[in-house]
Amino acid sequence: MVWYKDTLGKPRWYTVGWHSDGIRPAYANEVRKKLTDKSKPPPLEIALTTPSLTVGKAVADYFKWAEAEEKHIAPERNRYSKHLQHRLDAIPLESITLQMLCDLKSALRNTMSPQSVRHCFGLLRRAVNHALELETWHGANPFAVKRHSAFTLPRPNNEATRYLTKEEARALLAALRPRSQQLHDMALLSLKTGLRATEIFGIRGQDLDAAGLTIHITAKGGEPQTVPAPADIMQILTGYRRTPHEFVFQADQGGPIQWGISTTFSRVVQQLGLNDGITDDRRRVRFHTLRHTFASWLAQSGKVTLQQLMEMMRHRDIEMTLRYAHLIPGGHRHNLRIIDDALGDFDHDD
């Protein structure tokens, strides 16, 4: 906080921000200079009477922009209304404190996984970043997590380890077809190309290059990418006969899919017993398991290198691809023979 006298000579305290949010004395001094600049009283008076930007307003502006950009934000809307709105909606951004962040994190951890907590704070961070771009907010982002910040987010251990066997994949596709042809086609598309559900939702008629057997997508993070597709998949996609601006896969009432993969998928998985007795979330079958299966089968084939697999999965770095290294034939399993050869006729009964 900085102390100054307003244009009427009345002493005031003004909240600049918090050290944990990156606010430093030099910046506070600059703010104080502007507040005490008597040569520019009108802007000062306007600044002092401008209503604070609340968390709710920042989030609402972000949602409005995201909808105009046709982004898949239904899960984020649900996340905010269910877990965050009643706690943060009316709070001004400048009033957010480190203790409030810690209390919120603790409350969320009581009802959700570490990854879901990260999703909640990620939404808040993106909303304030958007406000900074609109210049409706000029302070630091109170939800930013810096390298040496006193506030940290829980690290999830949710690396998926489950992939389908060929028999399970065939059974799943066969059970989906009579329930929903569209859901079957989306599952087959993910299994054969490794596309994520959100990437599949965004495919339009104009994104299909039938001659080049490629699909133009908006990948995770908004990056435009091109994905190769087998001829049978391209035939399925073009068979929907969408106009250039129409989404290939649509909601029941038409238009973009807003609420994620249909619950029919989980009901079919339950019907087939694919998750029976499995309590570890990393081992449970969900739609994303199809992408994981795509990568696992490629690794098991022994016909692709880790570098090639990284490119086909469109991973940003090799670390994300290394989770499949143990599936590549040979490797460490082959090296274990060195120990067997060294032991020779060692008596295993000792």
Secondary structure as the mmCIF struct_conf table of DSSP 4:
data_model
#
loop_
_struct_conf.conf_type_id
_struct_conf.id
_struct_conf.beg_label_comp_id
_struct_conf.beg_label_asym_id
_struct_conf.beg_label_seq_id
_struct_conf.end_label_comp_id
_struct_conf.end_label_asym_id
_struct_conf.end_label_seq_id
STRN STRN1 VAL A 2 LYS A 5
TURN_TY1_P TURN_TY1_P1 THR A 7 LEU A 8
BEND BEND1 GLY A 9 GLY A 9
STRN STRN2 PRO A 11 TYR A 14
HELX_RH_3T_P HELX_RH_3T_P1 HIS A 19 ASP A 21
TURN_TY1_P TURN_TY1_P2 GLY A 22 GLY A 22
HELX_RH_AL_P HELX_RH_AL_P1 PRO A 25 LEU A 35
TURN_TY1_P TURN_TY1_P3 THR A 36 THR A 36
TURN_TY1_P TURN_TY1_P4 LYS A 38 SER A 39
HELX_RH_AL_P HELX_RH_AL_P2 PRO A 41 THR A 49
BEND BEND2 THR A 50 THR A 50
HELX_LH_PP_P HELX_LH_PP_P1 PRO A 51 LEU A 53
STRN STRN3 THR A 54 THR A 54
HELX_RH_AL_P HELX_RH_AL_P3 VAL A 55 ALA A 68
TURN_TY1_P TURN_TY1_P5 GLU A 69 GLU A 70
HELX_RH_AL_P HELX_RH_AL_P4 ALA A 74 ARG A 79
HELX_RH_PI_P HELX_RH_PI_P1 TYR A 80 LEU A 84
HELX_RH_AL_P HELX_RH_AL_P5 GLN A 85 LEU A 88
TURN_TY1_P TURN_TY1_P6 ASP A 89 ALA A 90
STRN STRN4 PRO A 92 PRO A 92
HELX_RH_3T_P HELX_RH_3T_P2 LEU A 93 SER A 95
HELX_RH_AL_P HELX_RH_AL_P6 LEU A 98 ARG A 109
TURN_TY1_P TURN_TY1_P7 ASN A 110 THR A 111
BEND BEND3 MET A 112 MET A 112
HELX_RH_AL_P HELX_RH_AL_P7 PRO A 114 LEU A 134
TURN_TY1_P TURN_TY1_P8 GLU A 135 GLU A 135
BEND BEND4 THR A 136 THR A 136
BEND BEND5 GLY A 139 GLY A 139
TURN_TY1_P TURN_TY1_P9 PRO A 142 PHE A 143
TURN_TY1_P TURN_TY1_P10 ARG A 147 HIS A 148
BEND BEND6 ALA A 150 ALA A 150
HELX_LH_PP_P HELX_LH_PP_P2 PRO A 154 PRO A 156
HELX_RH_AL_P HELX_RH_AL_P8 LYS A 166 ARG A 179
HELX_RH_AL_P HELX_RH_AL_P9 GLN A 181 THR A 193
HELX_RH_AL_P HELX_RH_AL_P10 ALA A 197 PHE A 201
TURN_TY1_P TURN_TY1_P11 GLY A 202 GLY A 202
STRN STRN5 ARG A 204 ARG A 204
HELX_RH_3T_P HELX_RH_3T_P3 GLY A 205 ASP A 207
STRN STRN6 LEU A 208 ASP A 209
TURN_TY1_P TURN_TY1_P12 ALA A 210 LEU A 213
STRN STRN7 THR A 214 THR A 218
TURN_TY1_P TURN_TY1_P13 LYS A 220 GLY A 221
BEND BEND7 GLY A 222 GLY A 222
STRN STRN8 PRO A 224 PRO A 228
HELX_RH_AL_P HELX_RH_AL_P11 ALA A 231 THR A 238
TURN_TY1_P TURN_TY1_P14 GLY A 239 TYR A 240
TURN_TY1_P TURN_TY1_P15 PRO A 244 HIS A 245
BEND BEND8 GLU A 246 GLU A 246
STRN STRN9 PHE A 247 PHE A 247
BEND BEND9 VAL A 248 PHE A 249
TURN_TY1_P TURN_TY1_P16 ASP A 252 GLN A 253
BEND BEND10 GLY A 254 GLY A 255
BEND BEND11 TRP A 259 TRP A 259
BEND BEND12 ILE A 261 ILE A 261
HELX_RH_AL_P HELX_RH_AL_P12 THR A 263 LEU A 272
TURN_TY1_P TURN_TY1_P17 GLY A 273 GLY A 277
HELX_RH_3T_P HELX_RH_3T_P4 ASP A 281 ARG A 283
BEND BEND13 ARG A 284 ARG A 284
TURN_TY1_P TURN_TY1_P18 PHE A 287 PHE A 287
HELX_RH_AL_P HELX_RH_AL_P13 HIS A 288 SER A 301
TURN_TY1_P TURN_TY1_P19 GLY A 302 GLY A 302
BEND BEND14 VAL A 304 VAL A 304
HELX_RH_AL_P HELX_RH_AL_P14 LEU A 306 MET A 313
TURN_TY1_P TURN_TY1_P20 ARG A 314 ARG A 314
BEND BEND15 ARG A 316 ASP A 317
HELX_RH_AL_P HELX_RH_AL_P15 ILE A 318 THR A 321
HELX_RH_3T_P HELX_RH_3T_P5 LEU A 322 LEU A 327
BEND BEND16 ILE A 328 GLY A 330
HELX_RH_AL_P HELX_RH_AL_P16 GLY A 331 ASN A 335
TURN_TY1_P TURN_TY1_P21 LEU A 336 LEU A 336
HELX_RH_AL_P HELX_RH_AL_P17 ARG A 337 LEU A 343
TURN_TY1_P TURN_TY1_P22 GLY A 344 ASP A 345
TURN_TY1_P TURN_TY1_P23 HIS A 348 ASP A 349
#
